[in-house]
């Protein structure tokens, strides 16, 4: 009788183990599409069988094992980070490109300058004609307005980028707060919770779009997250928040102290970690804000190509006009500067460029004193700025329109490169996710086979219990009959 009871005990243990395996398989199937979920496997352990020592054998439910592959996870994170960077670059450069139109359609700096050069040419044909003089003033105003509008558009883009940086840092802090909360649950008994594990890794996936980081799983099952492998974001249940601010660099001493400040990312300890954030959406935004934009409107140490162009163009036009004469005299009447701008701030030239409010058409100096004197020589020299023949009429070895075209084309080239990178990274992310799915994802066909396997084992043991029940009943009946 004791042997029958022992057999029942062995069978009951087996049924319990198989039941747990079936539940694990069912949970895998239910979570096949859950973000961050990794397949779980219920192990079945053999119990020692030694009748002489009283060990009756059988099986028991062992540990539930996760198929999570941390190398595959890190690969997905890395590719996600690069995709986030490329996608943000495409978005930023698209907005920036719209500020530098090159078509001669009446909009933008290029079209305005062509109009002014044409006005100079018409004025050269009739230097004393008040109508052609007024056309020069009108087109000069259009050029100034074009520079102003472009500079203002960039400043608005700066404001938008600053806002995006702040929002991205907030998103990072929200996600790291979730990770710290998940770590806390792991520390307090949630280490084997597959659902908690899925939530944690789904959060890491989201975080990888924003910033470059590395993770390390600790002995207690929690995850440590470090920006660029250096600055902590999460350690255990502790979150270390980032902050964003706009600051003017001080070392070395700025040559343009009134220039727009740069974006700075600060760790929870107050350290400047801007240089560590080199990828992801935040990394791309920082590059745009601190490197790309200043190349056009300047920063503490540079004036920016747009301001350089505005200043040198205004200076050259003014120099030609002031070196010419309005009339022969006597005494000869010299010319008046056409343009004005803020000469105290090199980063404000384009935004402040304007036509001299005191100039009139009659004060435009068409005469080139010479010798020999040329009645329309200054006007011709101004018209010649469209196709310069001497270095003094050029900017960095190019005509003004060519210089502007190079600014616009450099943005277009960068945008094309970013778009190509984005496309390549989308493929790379898909491949990384596929490899992760193969390593730790749920295969429904495999789960179906496992389900059948353990279902058959469960049914076999159930039948064994039925057999023992019948034998026991027969044995009891035999004992009652004998008595």
C-alpha positions as CSV (number, residue, x, y, z in Angstrom):
1,X,0.0,0.0,0.0
2,X,2.8,2.3,0.9
3,X,4.3,1.8,-2.6
4,X,1.0,2.8,-4.2
5,X,0.9,6.0,-2.2
6,X,4.5,6.7,-3.1
7,X,3.6,6.3,-6.8
8,X,0.7,8.7,-6.3
9,X,3.1,11.2,-4.7
10,X,5.5,10.9,-7.6
11,X,2.8,11.3,-10.2
12,X,1.3,14.3,-8.4
13,X,4.7,16.0,-8.4
14,X,5.0,15.3,-12.1
15,X,1.6,16.7,-12.8
16,X,2.5,19.9,-10.9
17,X,5.7,20.3,-12.9
18,X,4.0,19.7,-16.2
19,X,1.2,22.1,-15.2
20,X,3.8,24.8,-14.6
21,X,5.4,24.1,-17.9
22,X,2.0,24.4,-19.6
23,X,1.3,27.6,-17.9
24,X,4.7,29.0,-19.0
25,X,4.0,28.0,-22.6
26,X,0.6,29.6,-22.4
27,X,2.1,32.8,-21.0
28,X,4.7,32.8,-23.8
29,X,1.9,32.6,-26.4
30,X,-0.1,35.3,-24.7
31,X,2.9,37.7,-24.7
32,X,4.3,36.9,-28.1
33,X,3.6,40.5,-29.2
34,X,4.3,42.2,-25.9
35,X,7.1,44.8,-26.4
36,X,10.2,43.8,-24.5
37,X,9.0,40.3,-23.7
38,X,11.6,37.4,-23.8
39,X,10.6,33.8,-24.1
40,X,10.5,31.9,-20.7
41,X,11.3,28.2,-20.3
42,X,10.2,26.1,-17.4
43,X,12.9,23.6,-16.5
44,X,12.0,20.1,-15.3
45,X,14.4,18.6,-12.7
46,X,14.8,14.9,-12.1
47,X,14.4,13.8,-8.5
48,X,16.8,11.2,-7.2
49,X,15.7,7.6,-7.5
50,X,17.2,5.2,-5.0
51,X,14.7,2.8,-3.3
52,X,17.3,1.5,-0.9
53,X,17.7,5.0,0.5
54,X,14.0,5.8,0.3
55,X,14.3,8.2,-2.8
56,X,11.3,7.5,-4.9
57,X,12.3,9.5,-8.0
58,X,10.1,11.5,-10.3
59,X,10.4,15.0,-11.5
60,X,9.9,18.5,-10.0
61,X,9.5,22.0,-11.4
62,X,12.9,23.7,-11.6
63,X,13.7,27.4,-12.3
64,X,11.9,29.4,-15.0
65,X,14.6,30.6,-17.3
66,X,14.6,33.7,-19.6
67,X,16.0,33.5,-23.1
68,X,17.0,37.1,-22.8
69,X,20.2,37.8,-24.8
70,X,21.9,40.9,-23.4
71,X,24.3,41.1,-26.4
72,X,21.3,41.2,-28.8
73,X,19.6,43.8,-26.6
74,X,22.7,46.1,-26.7
75,X,22.9,45.7,-30.4
76,X,19.3,46.8,-30.8
77,X,20.0,49.8,-28.5
78,X,23.0,50.8,-30.4
79,X,21.2,50.7,-33.8
80,X,18.2,52.5,-32.3
81,X,20.5,55.3,-31.0
82,X,22.0,55.8,-34.4
83,X,18.6,55.8,-36.1
84,X,17.4,58.4,-33.5
85,X,20.3,60.5,-34.4
86,X,19.9,60.3,-38.1
87,X,16.1,60.9,-38.0
88,X,16.5,64.0,-35.9
89,X,19.3,65.2,-38.2
90,X,16.9,64.8,-41.2
91,X,14.2,66.7,-39.4
92,X,16.5,69.6,-38.3
93,X,18.3,69.9,-41.6
94,X,15.0,70.0,-43.5
95,X,13.9,72.9,-41.5
96,X,17.2,74.7,-41.9
97,X,17.3,74.1,-45.7
98,X,14.0,75.9,-46.1
99,X,15.6,79.0,-44.7
100,X,18.1,79.2,-47.6
101,X,16.2,79.1,-50.9
102,X,18.3,79.3,-54.0
103,X,15.7,79.7,-56.7
104,X,15.6,83.1,-58.4
105,X,11.9,83.4,-57.7
106,X,11.8,86.6,-55.7
107,X,12.4,85.0,-52.3
108,X,15.6,84.6,-50.3
109,X,18.9,86.3,-50.3
110,X,20.1,85.0,-53.7
111,X,17.1,86.4,-55.6
112,X,17.3,89.7,-53.7
113,X,21.0,90.1,-54.5
114,X,20.4,89.3,-58.2
115,X,17.8,92.0,-58.2
116,X,20.2,94.5,-56.6
117,X,22.9,93.7,-59.2
118,X,20.4,94.2,-61.9
119,X,19.4,97.6,-60.4
120,X,23.1,98.6,-60.2
121,X,23.4,97.8,-63.9
122,X,20.3,99.8,-64.9
123,X,21.6,102.7,-62.8
124,X,24.9,102.6,-64.6
125,X,23.1,103.2,-67.9
126,X,21.3,106.3,-66.5
127,X,23.4,107.4,-63.4
128,X,21.5,110.7,-63.0
129,X,18.0,109.2,-63.4
130,X,16.0,109.5,-60.2
131,X,13.9,106.4,-61.1
132,X,16.9,104.1,-61.5
133,X,18.4,105.6,-58.3
134,X,15.2,104.8,-56.4
135,X,15.2,101.2,-57.8
136,X,18.6,100.7,-56.3
137,X,17.4,101.9,-52.9
138,X,14.3,99.7,-53.1
139,X,16.4,96.6,-54.1
140,X,18.9,97.4,-51.4
141,X,16.1,97.3,-48.9
142,X,15.0,94.0,-50.3
143,X,18.5,92.6,-49.8
144,X,18.6,93.9,-46.2
145,X,15.2,92.4,-45.5
146,X,16.3,89.1,-47.0
147,X,19.2,88.9,-44.6
148,X,17.0,90.0,-41.7
149,X,14.4,87.4,-42.6
150,X,16.9,84.6,-42.9
151,X,18.6,85.5,-39.6
152,X,15.2,85.7,-37.9
153,X,14.2,82.4,-39.3
154,X,17.4,80.9,-37.8
155,X,16.8,82.5,-34.5
156,X,13.3,80.9,-34.5
157,X,14.9,77.6,-35.4
158,X,17.2,78.1,-32.4
159,X,14.3,78.6,-30.1
160,X,12.6,75.5,-31.5
161,X,15.7,73.5,-31.1
162,X,16.2,74.7,-27.5
163,X,12.7,73.6,-26.7
164,X,13.3,70.2,-28.3
165,X,16.4,69.7,-26.2
166,X,14.6,70.5,-23.0
167,X,11.7,68.2,-23.9
168,X,14.1,65.4,-24.9
169,X,15.9,65.7,-21.6
170,X,12.5,65.5,-19.8
171,X,11.6,62.4,-21.8
172,X,15.0,60.8,-20.8
173,X,14.4,61.6,-17.1
174,X,10.8,60.2,-17.3
175,X,12.2,56.9,-18.8
176,X,15.1,56.6,-16.3
177,X,12.5,57.2,-13.5
178,X,10.6,54.2,-14.8
179,X,13.8,52.1,-14.9
180,X,14.6,53.1,-11.3
181,X,11.1,52.0,-10.3
182,X,11.5,48.7,-12.1
183,X,14.8,48.1,-10.4
184,X,13.1,48.8,-7.0
185,X,10.6,46.1,-7.7
186,X,13.3,43.7,-8.8
187,X,15.1,44.4,-5.5
188,X,11.9,43.6,-3.6
189,X,11.2,40.2,-5.0
190,X,10.3,40.9,-8.7
191,X,13.5,39.4,-10.1
192,X,11.6,36.4,-11.7
193,X,8.7,38.5,-13.0
194,X,8.7,38.1,-16.8
195,X,6.2,41.0,-17.1
196,X,8.4,43.3,-15.1
197,X,11.4,42.2,-17.2
198,X,9.5,43.0,-20.4
199,X,8.5,46.5,-19.1
200,X,12.1,47.2,-18.1
201,X,13.6,46.2,-21.5
202,X,10.8,48.0,-23.4
203,X,11.8,51.2,-21.5
204,X,15.4,50.6,-22.4
205,X,14.4,50.4,-26.1
206,X,12.6,53.7,-25.8
207,X,15.5,55.3,-24.0
208,X,17.9,54.2,-26.7
209,X,16.2,56.5,-29.3
210,X,17.2,59.5,-27.2
211,X,20.7,59.1,-25.9
212,X,23.7,56.8,-26.2
213,X,24.1,54.6,-23.1
214,X,25.4,51.3,-21.9
215,X,23.8,48.9,-19.4
216,X,25.1,46.5,-16.9
217,X,23.0,43.9,-15.1
218,X,24.0,43.6,-11.5
219,X,24.1,40.5,-9.3
220,X,20.7,41.4,-7.7
221,X,19.1,41.5,-11.2
222,X,18.9,45.3,-11.4
223,X,20.3,47.3,-14.4
224,X,22.8,50.1,-14.2
225,X,22.5,52.7,-17.0
226,X,25.4,55.0,-17.9
227,X,25.6,57.8,-20.5
228,X,28.4,56.9,-22.9
229,X,29.5,54.3,-20.3
230,X,30.5,57.1,-17.9
231,X,27.7,59.2,-16.2
232,X,25.0,57.4,-14.3
233,X,21.4,57.7,-15.2
234,X,20.2,54.7,-13.1
235,X,21.9,52.7,-10.4
236,X,19.7,50.3,-8.5
237,X,16.5,52.1,-7.5
238,X,18.3,55.5,-7.7
239,X,17.6,57.8,-10.6
240,X,20.2,60.5,-11.7
241,X,18.4,63.2,-13.7
242,X,19.9,65.3,-16.4
243,X,19.3,69.0,-17.0
244,X,19.6,71.3,-20.0
245,X,20.5,74.9,-20.0
246,X,21.9,77.6,-22.3
247,X,25.3,78.9,-21.3
248,X,27.9,81.2,-22.8
249,X,31.4,79.5,-22.7
250,X,34.0,81.4,-20.7
251,X,37.2,79.6,-21.5
252,X,38.8,80.9,-23.6
253,X,37.4,84.4,-23.2
254,X,34.7,84.9,-25.9
255,X,35.5,87.2,-28.7
256,X,31.7,87.7,-29.2
257,X,30.4,88.0,-25.7
258,X,26.9,89.0,-26.9
259,X,26.6,85.9,-29.2
260,X,23.8,83.4,-28.6
261,X,24.7,80.9,-25.8
262,X,25.2,77.2,-26.5
263,X,23.2,74.3,-25.1
264,X,24.7,72.4,-22.1
265,X,23.7,69.1,-20.6
266,X,24.5,68.8,-16.9
267,X,24.5,65.6,-14.8
268,X,22.8,65.3,-11.4
269,X,26.1,66.2,-9.8
270,X,26.3,69.4,-11.8
271,X,29.1,68.2,-14.2
272,X,29.0,69.3,-17.8
273,X,28.5,66.1,-19.8
274,X,27.6,67.7,-23.2
275,X,30.5,66.1,-24.9
276,X,29.4,62.6,-23.7
277,X,26.0,62.9,-25.4
278,X,27.2,62.2,-28.9
279,X,24.4,60.2,-30.5
280,X,20.7,59.6,-30.3
281,X,18.0,62.3,-30.7
282,X,19.6,64.4,-28.0
283,X,23.1,64.1,-29.5
284,X,21.8,65.2,-32.9
285,X,20.0,68.2,-31.4
286,X,23.1,69.2,-29.5
287,X,25.2,69.0,-32.7
288,X,22.6,71.1,-34.6
289,X,22.4,73.7,-31.8
290,X,26.1,73.9,-30.9
291,X,27.8,73.2,-34.2
292,X,25.6,73.6,-37.2
293,X,23.6,76.7,-36.3
294,X,26.6,78.7,-35.1
295,X,28.4,78.0,-38.4
296,X,25.7,80.3,-39.9
297,X,24.9,82.9,-37.2
298,X,28.0,82.6,-35.0
299,X,28.8,81.9,-31.4
300,X,31.2,83.2,-28.8
301,X,34.2,82.5,-31.1
302,X,32.9,82.9,-34.7
303,X,30.7,85.3,-36.6
304,X,29.0,82.7,-38.8
305,X,28.9,82.6,-42.6
306,X,25.6,84.5,-42.9
307,X,27.0,87.4,-40.8
308,X,30.3,87.3,-42.6
309,X,28.5,87.5,-45.9
310,X,26.2,90.4,-44.8
311,X,29.1,92.3,-43.3
312,X,31.5,92.0,-46.2
313,X,28.9,92.7,-48.8
314,X,27.7,95.8,-47.0
315,X,31.3,96.9,-46.5
316,X,32.3,96.4,-50.1
317,X,29.2,98.3,-51.4
318,X,29.7,101.1,-48.9
319,X,33.5,101.3,-49.8
320,X,32.7,101.6,-53.5
321,X,30.1,104.3,-52.9
322,X,32.1,106.3,-50.4
323,X,35.1,106.3,-52.7
324,X,33.0,107.6,-55.6
325,X,31.6,111.1,-56.2
326,X,28.0,112.3,-56.5
327,X,29.2,115.3,-58.5
328,X,32.4,116.8,-59.7
329,X,32.0,120.0,-57.8
330,X,33.9,122.0,-57.1
331,X,34.1,120.9,-54.5
332,X,33.5,117.3,-55.4
333,X,30.7,115.7,-53.3
334,X,31.6,112.2,-52.1
335,X,29.2,109.3,-51.8
336,X,27.2,108.1,-48.8
337,X,27.2,104.6,-47.4
338,X,24.2,102.6,-48.6
339,X,24.1,100.0,-45.8
340,X,24.4,100.1,-42.0
341,X,24.6,97.2,-39.5
342,X,25.5,96.5,-35.9
343,X,29.3,96.9,-35.9
344,X,29.6,96.1,-32.2
345,X,28.4,92.5,-32.5
346,X,29.8,90.3,-35.3
347,X,27.0,87.8,-34.8
348,X,24.3,90.4,-35.4
349,X,25.4,91.7,-38.8
350,X,22.7,89.9,-40.9
351,X,19.9,90.5,-38.4
352,X,20.7,94.2,-38.1
353,X,21.5,94.9,-41.8
354,X,19.5,97.8,-43.2
355,X,19.6,100.6,-45.7
356,X,21.0,103.9,-44.4
357,X,17.9,105.7,-43.3
358,X,19.4,109.1,-44.3
359,X,20.4,108.3,-47.8
360,X,18.5,109.5,-50.9
361,X,18.7,108.4,-54.5
362,X,20.6,111.6,-55.3
363,X,23.3,110.7,-52.8
364,X,24.3,107.6,-54.7
365,X,27.8,108.2,-56.0
366,X,27.9,107.0,-59.6
367,X,31.2,108.8,-60.6
368,X,34.5,107.0,-60.3
369,X,37.1,109.8,-59.6
370,X,39.9,108.0,-61.4
371,X,42.0,109.1,-63.0
372,X,40.6,108.9,-65.4
373,X,37.2,109.9,-64.2
374,X,34.3,107.7,-65.3
375,X,30.8,109.2,-64.9
376,X,29.2,105.8,-64.2
377,X,32.4,104.0,-63.0
378,X,31.2,103.3,-59.5
379,X,27.8,102.1,-60.7
380,X,29.5,99.8,-63.1
381,X,31.8,98.5,-60.4
382,X,28.8,97.8,-58.2
383,X,27.1,95.9,-61.1
384,X,30.3,94.0,-61.6
385,X,30.0,92.4,-58.1
386,X,27.7,89.9,-59.7
387,X,30.7,88.5,-61.6
388,X,33.8,89.8,-59.8
389,X,37.1,90.1,-61.6
390,X,39.3,91.0,-58.6
391,X,39.8,89.6,-55.1
392,X,38.5,92.7,-53.4
393,X,35.0,92.1,-54.9
394,X,35.0,88.5,-53.7
395,X,34.4,86.7,-50.4
396,X,36.7,83.8,-49.7
397,X,37.6,83.7,-53.4
398,X,34.0,83.5,-54.6
399,X,31.3,85.9,-55.7
400,X,28.7,86.8,-53.2
401,X,26.1,84.7,-54.9
402,X,28.4,81.7,-55.2
403,X,29.3,82.0,-51.5
404,X,25.6,82.0,-50.6
405,X,25.0,79.0,-53.0
406,X,27.7,77.1,-51.2
407,X,26.0,77.7,-47.8
408,X,22.7,76.4,-49.2
409,X,24.4,73.4,-51.0
410,X,26.3,72.4,-47.9
411,X,23.0,72.1,-46.0
412,X,21.6,70.1,-48.9
413,X,24.6,67.8,-49.0
414,X,24.3,67.2,-45.2
415,X,20.6,66.5,-45.6
416,X,21.2,64.0,-48.3
417,X,23.8,62.3,-46.2
418,X,21.5,62.2,-43.2
419,X,18.7,60.8,-45.3
420,X,20.9,58.0,-46.6
421,X,22.1,57.3,-43.1
422,X,18.5,57.2,-41.8
423,X,17.5,54.7,-44.5
424,X,20.6,52.5,-43.7
425,X,19.8,52.6,-40.0
426,X,16.2,51.6,-40.5
427,X,17.5,48.5,-42.2
428,X,20.1,48.0,-39.4
429,X,17.5,48.3,-36.7
430,X,15.2,45.8,-38.4
431,X,18.1,43.4,-38.7
432,X,19.1,43.8,-35.1
433,X,15.5,43.3,-34.0
434,X,15.2,40.2,-36.1
435,X,18.4,38.7,-34.6
436,X,17.0,39.5,-31.1
437,X,13.7,37.9,-32.0
438,X,15.5,34.8,-33.1
439,X,17.5,34.7,-29.9
440,X,14.8,35.5,-27.3
441,X,11.5,36.0,-29.0
442,X,8.5,33.7,-28.9
443,X,8.2,31.2,-31.8
444,X,4.5,30.2,-31.9
445,X,5.3,27.0,-33.8
446,X,7.9,26.0,-31.2
447,X,5.5,26.8,-28.4
448,X,2.8,24.7,-30.0
449,X,5.2,21.7,-30.1
450,X,6.1,22.3,-26.5
451,X,2.4,22.5,-25.6
452,X,1.7,19.1,-27.2
453,X,4.7,17.5,-25.5
454,X,3.7,18.5,-22.0
455,X,0.1,18.0,-22.6
456,X,0.8,14.4,-23.6
457,X,3.0,14.0,-20.5
458,X,0.3,15.4,-18.3
459,X,-2.3,13.1,-19.8
460,X,0.0,10.1,-19.4
461,X,0.5,10.8,-15.7
462,X,-3.2,11.4,-15.3
463,X,-3.9,8.0,-16.7
464,X,-1.3,6.5,-14.3
465,X,-3.3,8.0,-11.4
466,X,-6.4,6.4,-12.8
467,X,-4.6,3.0,-12.9
468,X,-3.4,3.4,-9.3
469,X,-6.9,4.4,-8.3
470,X,-8.3,1.2,-9.8
471,X,-5.6,-1.0,-8.3
472,X,-6.2,0.6,-4.9
473,X,-10.0,0.0,-5.2
474,X,-9.4,-3.6,-6.1
475,X,-7.0,-4.1,-3.3
476,X,-9.5,-2.6,-0.7
477,X,-12.3,-4.8,-2.1
478,X,-10.0,-7.9,-1.8
479,X,-9.2,-7.0,1.8
480,X,-12.9,-6.5,2.7
481,X,-13.9,-9.8,1.0
482,X,-11.1,-11.7,3.0
483,X,-12.5,-10.3,6.2
